[in-house]
Amino acid sequence: MITVTHKQLVEIGRRIRDRRKAMGLTQEKAAELIDVSLTHFKNIEHGRSAMSLATLMNVCERFSLDQTYLLTGKNIGSNPIIDFYNSLPEKKKQCFERTMYYLDQLLER
């Protein structure tokens, strides 16, 4: 099991707060946007509370934050394969995923 320190929670909360403010959102609107109570959102921003994986994914999606940046503060930079994948329509994403799966299977041999 991975343990998150209080310092890490505070840093994650600060990154969320900075992004929320940059987006011009109140805490109330941000909490509504990621589907958590206002109290829980305030606790996350102040590093007093951890969040579930589902909430973390909602924060990243709704605030347009990279998961690595949110958790570590490090920007991993642009990845052309991920950028390409993200630009695909949903139906083509499924085809791409199958292709990558079969390619992985071939390389395992």
C-alpha positions as CSV (number, residue, x, y, z in Angstrom):
1,M,0.0,0.0,0.0
2,I,1.3,3.5,-0.9
3,T,1.3,6.1,1.9
4,V,0.8,9.7,1.0
5,T,2.4,12.1,3.4
6,H,0.7,15.3,4.7
7,K,3.2,17.4,2.8
8,Q,2.3,15.6,-0.4
9,L,-1.4,16.2,0.2
10,V,-0.8,19.9,0.9
11,E,1.2,20.2,-2.4
12,I,-1.5,18.4,-4.4
13,G,-4.1,20.6,-2.8
14,R,-2.1,23.7,-3.7
15,R,-1.9,22.6,-7.4
16,I,-5.6,22.0,-7.4
17,R,-6.3,25.4,-5.8
18,D,-3.9,27.2,-8.3
19,R,-5.7,25.6,-11.2
20,R,-9.1,26.3,-9.8
21,K,-8.2,30.0,-9.4
22,A,-6.7,30.1,-12.9
23,M,-10.0,28.8,-14.2
24,G,-11.9,31.5,-12.3
25,L,-13.9,29.0,-10.3
26,T,-15.1,29.3,-6.7
27,Q,-14.6,26.4,-4.4
28,E,-18.4,25.8,-4.6
29,K,-18.4,25.6,-8.4
30,A,-15.3,23.4,-8.4
31,A,-16.8,21.0,-5.9
32,E,-19.9,20.8,-8.0
33,L,-17.8,20.2,-11.1
34,I,-16.0,17.2,-9.6
35,D,-19.0,15.9,-7.8
36,V,-17.9,16.2,-4.2
37,S,-19.2,18.1,-1.2
38,L,-17.9,21.6,-0.6
39,T,-16.4,20.5,2.7
40,H,-14.5,17.6,1.1
41,F,-13.2,19.9,-1.6
42,K,-12.0,22.4,0.9
43,N,-10.3,19.6,2.8
44,I,-8.6,18.4,-0.4
45,E,-7.4,21.9,-1.3
46,H,-5.9,22.4,2.2
47,G,-4.3,19.0,2.3
48,R,-6.4,17.7,5.1
49,S,-8.1,14.9,3.1
50,A,-7.0,12.5,0.5
51,M,-9.3,11.8,-2.5
52,S,-10.5,8.6,-4.2
53,L,-9.1,7.6,-7.5
54,A,-12.4,8.5,-9.1
55,T,-12.2,12.0,-7.7
56,L,-8.6,12.4,-8.7
57,M,-9.6,11.4,-12.3
58,N,-12.5,13.9,-12.2
59,V,-10.1,16.6,-11.0
60,C,-7.7,15.9,-13.8
61,E,-10.4,15.7,-16.5
62,R,-12.5,18.7,-15.4
63,F,-9.5,20.9,-14.6
64,S,-7.4,19.8,-17.6
65,L,-4.6,18.7,-15.3
66,D,-2.0,16.0,-16.1
67,Q,-2.1,13.2,-13.5
68,T,1.7,13.2,-13.1
69,Y,1.8,16.9,-12.6
70,L,-1.1,16.8,-10.1
71,L,0.6,14.1,-8.0
72,T,4.2,15.1,-8.3
73,G,4.4,18.6,-9.6
74,K,6.5,17.5,-12.5
75,N,5.5,18.0,-16.1
76,I,6.3,15.0,-18.2
77,G,6.2,17.0,-21.4
78,S,4.3,16.1,-24.5
79,N,4.1,12.5,-25.7
80,P,3.3,12.4,-29.4
81,I,1.7,8.9,-29.1
82,I,-0.6,10.0,-26.3
83,D,-1.4,13.3,-28.1
84,F,-2.3,11.3,-31.2
85,Y,-4.4,8.8,-29.2
86,N,-6.3,11.7,-27.4
87,S,-7.1,13.3,-30.8
88,L,-8.8,10.2,-32.1
89,P,-12.6,9.8,-32.1
90,E,-13.8,7.1,-29.6
91,K,-14.4,4.5,-32.3
92,K,-10.9,4.9,-33.6
93,K,-9.5,4.8,-30.1
94,Q,-10.9,1.3,-29.7
95,C,-9.2,0.2,-33.0
96,F,-5.9,1.8,-31.9
97,E,-6.1,0.0,-28.5
98,R,-6.7,-3.4,-30.2
99,T,-3.8,-2.7,-32.6
100,M,-1.5,-1.9,-29.7
101,Y,-2.7,-5.0,-27.8
102,Y,-1.9,-7.3,-30.8
103,L,1.5,-5.5,-31.3
104,D,2.3,-6.1,-27.7
105,Q,1.4,-9.8,-28.1
106,L,3.7,-10.1,-31.1
107,L,6.6,-8.5,-29.2
108,E,6.1,-10.9,-26.3
109,R,7.1,-13.8,-28.5
